[in-house]
Amino acid sequence: MTQERIDLDTSLGYLLKEAASALRAAMEEVLRPLGMTITHYSCLELLAQRPGLSNSDLARGAFVTRQSMNVLLQALEGDGVVERPATAPSGKALPTRLTPKGHRALEVASAAVRDVERRMLDGMTDAEQAAALRALRSMVAALRS
């Protein structure tokens, strides 16, 4: 029995992986001079949009393990970028918040990341960007169901 092979030139999955890899490299390039990794940036962005997230919530949102996020949060807390209470207000989760220093760092990093995204979308019309967003959301939903 002959198996059907994936044609890498026309595979959406392969192209998505290639696009994700190119995006990651471009983001790393602009974040590195700021002393940030993509996970570091993702953590700050998540906290700015959803203050009080727990370590587990941040790990899920940044696509890393809880252990990796805990190590990052300890470092960020030591640098004065985030703050967590000494004891959990309820349960075991320590809600994390950005400090003013964290907000300033995020502002610079967000501008750099926005430039990368603009470059990525350069040449696409608004309608093409909206269609791409719908298509990607549909793909994610289909794979998660």
Secondary structure, DSSP 4 states (H G I P E B T S, - for coil): -PPPPP-TTT-HHHHHHHHHHHHHHHHHHHHGGGT--HHHHHHHHHHHHSTT--HHHHHHHHTS-HHHHHHHHHHHHHTTSEE--SS-SSSS----EE-HHHHHHHHHHHHHHHHHHHHHHTT--HHHHHHHHHHHHHHHHHHH-
